[in-house]
């Protein structure tokens, strides 16, 4: 079994000792902030450019690339560098090494805008390669092969990003590959964190995963990735979509999401996870003739599932690893609700073609509000506050939200 995620355990103290730059103490600190700032600014710039409100050139391919390989990758890498320290007891990148990873990510973002393509490809490739090697360095000695899925998926993301940068004509295919890889990571990580946190907070030991459901769901996601990467018959995607939606429903029911309604940082995770069902269903619907189904599925995955889980986990782990109570504030709830409205508006937009641009702009504004709020609210604790937990138990105490 893959390990469950717990709140910070206070390990890695040797690497943290004498640290002068709080921002570079732990992977989540710089990458969560970079991801949130980039999520807000890039989507606003793209949306305003598309609407003609800003005199800047915009491209759908740039927007897609940056959401997958910029924003989402930063959250994934920040989370995995933080979680791997807890799983293994080994120090992950901090200080100069972490700063260099951040520098590669920033160069990749800037060169994606200014060019040349080879520089963007080099920076993106080195970022994903260095991140994968850093994870492998601490995970390989544990001799738990299933954990090596994470550096392997980072390498797949790096390959797709580099191919996209060097050969923009293949951007659509590489977007599918990148999204499939992200879906695999999201399915694995949600299967760790959501039932574990829910069981601990509600003190409901019966909330557990089914081994066969988890295995079948991951296999279905991998099959979808292969279908997209190998350009197989779309009818296979329809079958995978129907099966995946059914498995995701069965998985969610085992986690009893209705019991979390009084704990915001729990129901946020469950609400975001519900978009996994929607994504699988819309992938099937797109093949079966649903008008606008492909765009709807794309944004159910990227805005609803990935964006929602990223924001909820960023809030949760930022609070937990900075020594604060893992309890959402009203501003946190408002930001998450704004993100869910962004997802709903963007997914439904293709059904209303005459209002498409307006709905796209509304969705962009809600998205930017959600992640911009996170950046403003969490910058003090991530960038400047060095408080940390003492050694914590493997499970959380149940807490009710105010």
C-alpha positions in Angstrom: 0.0 0.0 0.0 1.1 3.6 -0.6 1.7 5.5 2.6 -1.0 7.8 4.0 -0.2 11.5 4.3 0.0 12.9 7.8 0.5 16.3 9.1 4.1 17.5 9.5 6.2 15.4 11.8 9.0 17.8 12.6 11.6 15.7 10.8 14.4 17.2 8.7 15.5 19.3 11.6 19.1 18.9 10.6 18.5 20.6 7.3 16.4 23.3 8.9 18.9 24.2 11.5 20.4 27.6 11.0 18.2 28.4 8.0 18.2 32.1 7.2 15.7 32.1 4.3 12.4 30.9 5.6 11.0 30.8 2.1 13.5 28.1 1.1 13.0 25.9 4.1 10.6 23.5 2.5 9.4 22.8 -1.0 5.9 23.9 -0.5 6.9 27.4 0.6 8.2 28.9 -2.6 6.3 26.7 -5.0 2.9 27.3 -3.5 3.4 31.0 -3.7 4.9 30.9 -7.2 2.0 28.7 -8.4 -0.7 30.9 -6.9 0.8 34.1 -8.2 1.3 32.6 -11.7 -2.2 31.1 -11.7 -3.8 34.4 -11.0 -1.6 36.7 -13.2 -1.3 34.4 -16.3 -5.0 33.6 -16.5 -5.9 37.3 -16.1 -3.4 38.3 -18.8 -4.7 35.5 -21.1 -8.3 36.3 -20.5 -7.9 40.0 -21.0 -5.8 39.5 -24.1 -8.4 37.1 -25.6 -11.1 39.8 -24.9 -8.9 42.5 -26.5 -8.7 44.4 -23.3 -4.9 44.2 -23.1 -2.6 44.9 -26.1 -0.7 41.7 -25.7 -0.4 38.7 -28.0 -2.1 35.6 -26.6 -2.2 32.0 -27.6 -4.4 29.2 -26.5 -1.4 26.9 -26.6 0.6 29.1 -24.2 -2.3 29.2 -21.8 -2.7 25.4 -21.9 1.0 24.8 -21.5 1.4 27.1 -18.5 -1.6 25.7 -16.7 -0.3 22.1 -17.0 3.5 22.5 -16.9 3.7 25.8 -15.0 1.0 26.1 -12.3 0.1 22.5 -11.8 3.7 21.3 -11.9 4.7 23.8 -9.3 2.0 22.7 -6.8 2.8 19.0 -7.5 6.6 19.4 -7.0 6.1 21.6 -3.9 3.7 19.1 -2.4 5.8 16.0 -3.2 9.1 17.6 -1.9 7.2 18.3 1.4 5.4 15.0 1.7 8.5 12.9 0.8 10.3 14.4 3.8 7.6 13.1 6.0 7.4 9.7 4.3 11.1 8.9 4.5 12.6 11.0 7.3 15.1 12.3 4.8 15.7 15.9 4.0 14.5 17.0 0.6 15.7 20.1 -1.3 16.0 23.2 0.7 18.2 26.3 0.7 20.3 26.7 -2.5 19.1 23.4 -4.1 15.5 24.5 -3.7 16.3 28.0 -4.9 17.9 26.6 -8.1 14.7 24.5 -8.7 12.6 27.6 -8.4 15.0 29.5 -10.7 14.6 26.9 -13.4 10.8 27.1 -13.0 10.9 30.9 -13.3 13.2 30.9 -16.4 10.8 28.4 -18.0 7.8 30.6 -17.4 9.6 33.8 -18.7 11.0 32.0 -21.8 7.6 30.6 -22.6 6.5 34.2 -23.1 9.6 35.7 -24.6 11.3 32.8 -26.4 13.3 31.3 -27.8 11.7 27.9 -27.8 14.9 26.0 -27.1 15.4 28.0 -23.9 11.9 27.2 -22.7 12.5 23.5 -23.5 15.8 23.4 -21.7 14.5 25.2 -18.6 11.4 23.0 -18.5 13.3 19.8 -19.1 15.9 20.6 -16.5 13.2 21.6 -13.9 11.3 18.3 -14.3 14.5 16.2 -14.5 16.0 17.8 -11.4 12.7 17.5 -9.5 12.4 13.8 -10.4 16.0 13.1 -9.4 15.5 14.9 -6.1 12.4 12.8 -5.3 14.2 9.6 -6.4 17.1 10.4 -4.2 15.0 10.2 -1.1 12.4 7.6 -2.3 14.7 4.9 -3.8 16.4 3.9 -0.5 12.9 3.2 1.0 12.6 0.3 -1.4 8.9 0.9 -2.0 8.5 0.7 -5.8 5.0 2.2 -5.8 6.4 5.5 -4.6 8.6 5.7 -7.7 5.5 6.4 -9.7 5.9 10.1 -8.7 9.4 10.7 -10.2 8.4 8.7 -13.2 5.3 10.8 -13.8 7.5 14.0 -13.5 9.7 12.7 -16.2 6.7 12.1 -18.4 5.6 15.7 -17.8 9.1 16.9 -18.6 9.1 14.9 -21.9 5.7 16.3 -22.9 6.7 19.9 -22.0 10.0 19.8 -23.9 8.2 18.3 -27.0 5.6 21.0 -26.9 8.2 23.8 -26.7 10.3 22.4 -29.5 7.4 21.3 -31.8 4.3 23.5 -31.2 2.5 21.5 -33.9 2.3 18.7 -31.4 0.9 20.8 -28.6 -2.5 19.2 -28.7 -1.1 15.7 -28.3 1.3 16.8 -25.6 -1.5 18.5 -23.7 -3.3 15.2 -23.6 -0.2 13.4 -22.4 0.4 16.1 -19.7 -3.2 16.1 -18.5 -3.2 12.3 -18.4 0.0 12.3 -16.3 -1.5 14.9 -14.0 -4.7 12.9 -13.6 -2.6 9.9 -12.6 -0.9 11.8 -9.8 -4.1 13.4 -8.7 -5.9 10.0 -8.5 -3.0 8.5 -6.4 -2.6 11.5 -4.1 -6.3 12.0 -3.5 -6.6 8.3 -2.6 -4.0 8.9 0.1 -5.0 12.2 1.6 -8.8 12.4 1.4 -9.7 9.1 3.2 -6.9 9.5 5.6 -7.8 13.0 6.7 -11.5 12.2 6.7 -11.1 9.1 8.8 -8.9 10.9 11.3 -11.0 14.0 11.7 -14.3 12.2 11.9 -12.9 9.3 14.0 -14.5 6.9 11.6 -12.1 3.9 11.2 -14.4 2.3 8.6 -13.5 5.0 6.1 -10.9 3.2 4.0 -10.0 2.5 0.4 -11.0 -0.6 -1.4 -7.8 -2.1 -2.9 -9.6 -3.3 -6.0 -11.4 0.1 -6.6 -8.1 2.0 -6.2 -6.3 -0.4 -8.5 -9.0 -0.4 -11.1 -9.3 3.4 -11.0 -5.6 3.9 -11.4 -5.5 1.4 -14.2 -8.3 3.2 -16.0 -6.5 6.5 -15.7 -3.3 4.9 -17.1 -5.3 3.5 -19.9 -6.7 6.9 -20.7 -3.2 8.3 -20.7 -2.1 5.5 -23.1 -5.1 6.1 -25.4 -4.2 9.8 -25.6 -0.5 9.3 -26.0 -0.8 6.6 -28.7 -3.7 8.3 -30.5 -5.8 5.1 -30.2 -9.5 4.8 -31.3 -11.5 7.4 -29.3 -14.1 4.7 -28.6 -11.6 3.3 -26.1 -11.7 6.6 -24.3 -15.5 6.4 -24.1 -15.2 3.0 -22.4 -12.5 4.2 -20.1 -14.6 7.3 -19.3 -17.7 5.3 -18.3 -15.7 2.8 -16.3 -13.7 5.6 -14.6 -16.8 7.6 -13.6 -18.4 4.5 -12.1 -15.3 3.7 -10.1 -14.9 7.3 -8.9 -18.5 7.3 -7.6 -17.9 4.0 -5.8 -14.7 5.4 -4.3 -16.3 8.6 -3.2 -19.2 6.8 -1.5 -16.7 4.8 0.6 -15.3 8.1 1.9 -18.7 9.4 3.2 -18.3 13.0 1.9 -21.7 14.0 3.4 -20.3 13.6 6.9 -17.7 16.3 6.3 -20.0 19.2 5.9 -19.0 20.9 9.2 -15.2 20.8 8.4 -14.3 23.1 5.6 -10.9 21.8 4.8 -12.4 18.3 4.4 -15.5 19.1 2.4 -13.3 21.2 0.1 -11.3 18.1 -0.8 -14.4 16.0 -1.4 -16.0 18.8 -3.5 -12.9 19.0 -5.7 -12.7 15.2 -6.0 -16.3 15.1 -7.3 -14.9 16.7 -10.5 -13.1 13.5 -11.2 -16.4 11.9 -11.8 -17.5 14.7 -14.0 -14.2 14.5 -16.0 -14.5 10.8 -16.7 -18.2 11.2 -17.7 -17.5 14.1 -20.0 -14.6 12.3 -21.7 -17.1 9.6 -22.5 -19.7 12.1 -23.5 -17.4 13.9 -25.9 -16.8 10.7 -27.8 -20.5 9.8 -27.8 -21.4 13.1 -29.4 -21.9 15.7 -26.6 -21.5 19.1 -28.2 -18.5 20.9 -26.6 -17.8 17.8 -24.5 -14.1 17.8 -25.1 -13.7 21.4 -23.8 -16.1 20.7 -20.9 -14.0 17.6 -19.9 -10.8 19.5 -20.2 -11.9 22.2 -17.8 -13.6 19.8 -15.4 -10.2 18.3 -15.0 -8.1 21.4 -15.0 -10.2 24.0 -13.2 -12.5 21.7 -11.0 -10.4 18.7 -10.1 -6.8 19.9 -10.3 -7.4 23.5 -9.4 -9.7 22.5 -6.5 -7.5 19.9 -5.0 -4.4 22.1 -5.4 -6.1 25.0 -3.6 -7.5 22.8 -0.8 -4.2 21.0 -0.2 -2.2 24.2 -0.4 -4.3 25.6 2.3 -4.2 22.5 4.4 -0.5 21.8 4.2 0.5 25.5 4.4 -1.3 25.7 7.7 -0.1 22.4 9.0 3.6 22.9 8.2 3.7 26.4 9.5 2.5 25.5 13.0 -1.1 26.7 12.7 -4.4 25.0 13.4 -5.6 23.1 10.3 -8.9 25.0 10.3 -10.1 27.1 7.3 -10.8 30.7 7.7 -13.8 32.4 6.2 -11.5 33.9 3.6 -10.3 30.4 2.7 -13.8 29.2 2.2 -14.7 32.2 0.1 -11.6 31.6 -2.1 -12.5 27.9 -2.6 -16.1 28.8 -3.4 -14.9 31.3 -6.0 -12.8 28.5 -7.6 -15.8 26.2 -7.8 -17.8 28.9 -9.4 -14.9 29.3 -11.9 -15.0 25.6 -12.7 -18.8 25.5 -13.1 -18.9 28.6 -15.3 -16.0 27.4 -17.5 -17.4 23.9 -17.9 -20.9 25.1 -18.9 -19.6 27.9 -21.2 -19.6 25.7 -24.4 -23.3 25.0 -23.9 -24.0 28.8 -24.3 -22.0 29.8 -27.4 -23.5 33.3 -27.6 -22.3 34.0 -24.0 -19.0 32.0 -24.3 -16.6 34.9 -24.1 -18.5 36.5 -21.2 -18.6 33.3 -19.3 -14.9 32.7 -20.0 -14.0 36.1 -18.6 -16.2 35.5 -15.5 -14.5 32.1 -14.9 -11.1 33.7 -15.3 -12.0 36.4 -12.8 -13.2 33.8 -10.2 -10.0 31.7 -10.8 -7.7 34.7 -10.3 -9.7 35.8 -7.2 -9.3 32.4 -5.7 -5.5 32.0 -6.2 -4.8 35.7 -5.8 -6.5 35.5 -2.4 -4.3 32.5 -1.4 -1.2 34.4 -2.4 -2.1 37.4 -0.4 -3.4 35.5 2.7 -0.7 32.9 2.8 2.4 34.9 1.8 3.2 35.9 5.4 3.2 32.4 6.8 5.0 30.8 3.8 7.6 33.4 3.1 8.3 35.0 6.5 7.0 32.9 9.4 9.4 30.2 10.6 7.1 28.6 13.1 6.8 24.9 12.8 5.0 22.0 14.4 6.5 20.0 17.1 6.4 16.3 16.3 2.7 15.6 15.5 0.8 12.3 15.7 0.2 10.5 12.5 -3.4 11.4 12.5 -5.2 14.7 13.1 -7.4 15.5 16.0 -11.0 16.1 14.9 -11.7 19.8 14.6 -14.9 21.6 13.7 -14.7 24.7 11.6 -15.7 28.0 13.0 
